[in-house]
Amino acid sequence: MPTLATKPVSNPSDLEDVKRKVGKAKSLLFLDHPFFGAAVTRRPLIYTNKIPTACMAATGQMSLNPDFVASLNVQEIMFLLAHEAMHYMLSHSLRQGVRDNYAWNIACDKVINDTLADAKVGSPINGGIYQHDARLHAAEELYDEADIGKSIPGIGPDVGPACGEGGQPLDDSQKHEIEAQAKIETIQSAKAAKAVGKLPASIERMVDEMVNVVTPWHEILERFMTAKMKDDYSWTRPNRRFVGTGTYLPGTDYKPQMGTAVIAVDTSGSISQAELNKFAGHVNRILELCNPEEVAVIYCDAKVQHVDMYTPDDLPVKLSPHGGGGTAFKPVFDYIDDNEIDPEIVVYLTDGYGDQNGFTTHHDTVWLTTGTTAFDWGIVVKYEE
């Protein structure tokens, strides 16, 4: 890629020396770490004194301060180049959102620096941010509001805002296009490295996650439940204020709304309290969005052990197991029918080991399973964190 000095340094010969060191670092990356070598070579490079150290723009433009680079040896420059390239490959600028720039930089640097240290890419730059096994996490997981406004050691704040070359904010279509291109280039770089047997295990895992995207279970559940939302007038749910007088008028939903939701919980001992807490956290957010008329929480092992009824005013739903015996799912649906509950949706949290294939029901059912997915009916969503 061509390079351009946007602000001349005081001594042009110093800049040429920096360029030679950078060229050598690129060559060594190609020889010893082809994944990073290919990724770095794809990035246009600018030398400028307008930044303190280095930075990566959302569009993939890498910028280096020649005075800062001059203070590094070739091994450290290898680390620096790979570090900046990874900001682009992981779309860190596009993923920042409304997060604080300093705290977000710290989280991103933890992921990248641990990845590079694990792959033994060059030499880590003094004073950088490191966290053991941070490569196993996404930057979103490591983001800590306690880091807001903190100074960033090492390379410093090097994640540019989600803006174009002219400084204008990128719209969603532009972000998606850049992110897609970054993924393509990352996968191509990984293939090149794997062909010569030099693809680090941590990078192979990262690329595999890019290729085999797994939609979080709560997003799947949210899509299914929000599809049940209704608005405007509803003859299926008459206005309750007039039902007592024998007059049936259509009810008015003043905001998107769904009917009764049933949350069934397998309490045979297979679902831990930690799983219940995570499940409840996501489901309460979905319930708030859907605004159901009421929520029935039914706890069941081999029989229905306990039932809690909630209205929107009673939310959030709080889950605590009742029971602990064997497993049977049919009692929940018998209870629904016997008590003339007309659910818009039944969401059953279970490990899936029960009598699900020995009966059926006309109620729309989502099996949210932590174990087997062997269900002959209903919508099956694998519960994975």
KAJO-V168247 format. One record per pair of residues at least 6 apart in sequence whose C-alpha atoms are under 8 Angstrom apart, sorted by the first residue. I is the first residue (numbers start at 1). J is the second residue. Records with the same first field share a line. If there is no record, write none. Layout:
I->J, J
//
This chain:
1->41, 42, 43, 44, 45
2->44, 45
3->44, 45, 46, 47
4->45, 46, 47
5->46, 47, 48
6->46, 47, 48, 49
7->47, 48, 49, 50
8->48, 49
9->15, 49, 66
14->70
15->66
17->70
18->66, 69, 70
21->73, 74, 77
22->74, 77, 78
24->74
25->74, 75, 77, 78
26->37, 40, 41, 78
27->37
28->37, 78
29->36, 37, 78, 121
30->36, 37, 38
31->37
32->198
33->121, 193, 198, 199
34->189, 192, 193, 198, 199
35->189, 190, 192, 193, 198, 199
36->82, 85, 189
37->82
38->189, 192
39->82, 85, 185, 186, 189
40->81, 82, 85
43->60, 61, 62, 85
44->60, 61, 62
45->61, 62, 63, 64
46->61, 62, 63, 64
47->63, 64, 65, 66
48->63, 64, 65, 66
49->64, 65, 66, 67
50->65
51->63, 64, 65
52->65, 68
53->64, 65, 68, 69, 155, 156, 158
54->62, 63, 64, 65, 84, 155, 158
55->62, 63, 64, 84, 157, 158, 159, 160
56->62, 63, 84, 85, 87, 88, 158, 159, 160
57->88, 93, 159, 160, 161, 162, 163
58->88, 91, 92, 93, 94, 159, 160, 161, 162, 163, 164, 178
59->88, 163, 164, 165, 178
60->85, 88
62->84, 85
69->77
74->122
75->122, 123
76->122, 123, 124, 125
77->122
78->121, 122, 123
79->116, 121, 122, 123, 124, 125
80->125, 155
82->116, 121
83->112, 113, 116
84->158
86->112
87->93, 108, 112, 159
88->182
89->182, 183, 185, 186
90->182
91->179, 182
92->108, 159
93->159, 160, 161, 162
94->161, 162, 175, 179
96->104
100->145, 148, 149
101->148, 157, 159
102->147, 148, 149, 150, 151, 152, 157
103->143, 144, 145, 146, 147, 148, 149, 150
104->139, 143
105->152, 157, 158, 159
106->129, 143, 147, 152
107->139, 140, 142, 143, 144
108->139
109->129, 130
110->129, 130, 131, 134, 135, 139
111->131, 134, 135, 136, 137, 138, 139
112->135
113->124, 128, 129, 130
114->130, 131, 132, 133, 134, 135
115->134, 135, 202, 203
117->123, 124
118->202
119->200, 202
125->154, 155
126->154
127->153, 154
128->153, 154, 155
129->152, 153, 154
134->142
135->202
136->202
162->169, 170, 175
163->169, 170
164->170
183->210
186->207
187->207
190->199, 203, 204, 207
193->199
216->384, 385
217->381, 382, 383, 384
218->282, 283
220->381
221->366, 381
222->286
225->286, 290, 345
226->289, 290
228->258, 344
229->256, 257, 258, 290
230->253, 256, 257, 258
231->252, 253, 254, 255, 256, 257
232->252, 253, 254
233->250, 251, 252, 253
234->250, 251, 252, 253
235->249, 250, 251
236->250
237->250, 251
238->248, 249, 250, 251
239->248, 249, 250, 251, 252
240->251
242->248, 249
256->290, 291
257->290, 291, 292, 293
258->290, 291, 292, 293, 344
259->292, 293, 294, 343, 344
260->292, 293, 294, 295, 296, 341, 342, 343, 344, 345
261->292, 293, 294, 295, 296, 343, 344, 345, 346, 347
262->295, 296, 297, 298, 343, 344, 345, 346, 347
263->295, 296, 297, 298, 346, 347, 348, 349
264->297, 298, 299, 300, 332, 346, 347, 348, 349
265->297, 298, 299, 300, 321, 348, 349, 350
266->299, 300, 301, 327, 329, 348, 349, 350, 351
267->299, 300, 301, 321, 322, 323, 324, 325, 327
268->300, 301, 302, 323, 324, 325, 326, 327
269->323, 324, 325
270->350, 351
271->350, 351
273->320, 321
276->319, 320
277->319
280->317, 318, 319
284->315, 316, 317
288->312
291->312
292->311, 312
293->311, 312
294->309, 310, 311, 312
295->309, 310, 311
296->307, 308, 309, 310
297->307, 308, 309, 310
298->304, 305, 306, 307, 308, 332
299->305, 306, 307, 321, 322, 323
300->306, 322, 323, 327, 328, 329, 331, 332
301->323, 324, 325, 326, 327, 328, 329
302->325, 326, 327, 328, 329, 331
303->327, 328, 331, 332
304->331, 332, 335
305->322, 323
306->322
310->317
327->353, 354, 355
328->354, 355, 356
329->354, 355, 356
330->355, 356, 359
333->361
336->342
343->363
344->363, 364
345->363, 364, 365, 366
346->363, 364, 365, 366
347->365, 366, 367, 368
348->365, 366, 367, 368, 369
349->367, 368, 369, 370
350->367, 368, 369, 370, 371
351->369, 370, 371, 372
352->367, 369, 370, 371, 372, 373, 374, 375
353->371, 372
356->375, 376
357->375, 376, 377
360->377
364->378
365->378, 379
366->378, 379, 380, 381
367->378, 379, 380, 381
368->380, 381, 382, 383
369->380, 381, 382, 383
370->382, 383, 384
371->382, 383
373->380, 381, 382
//
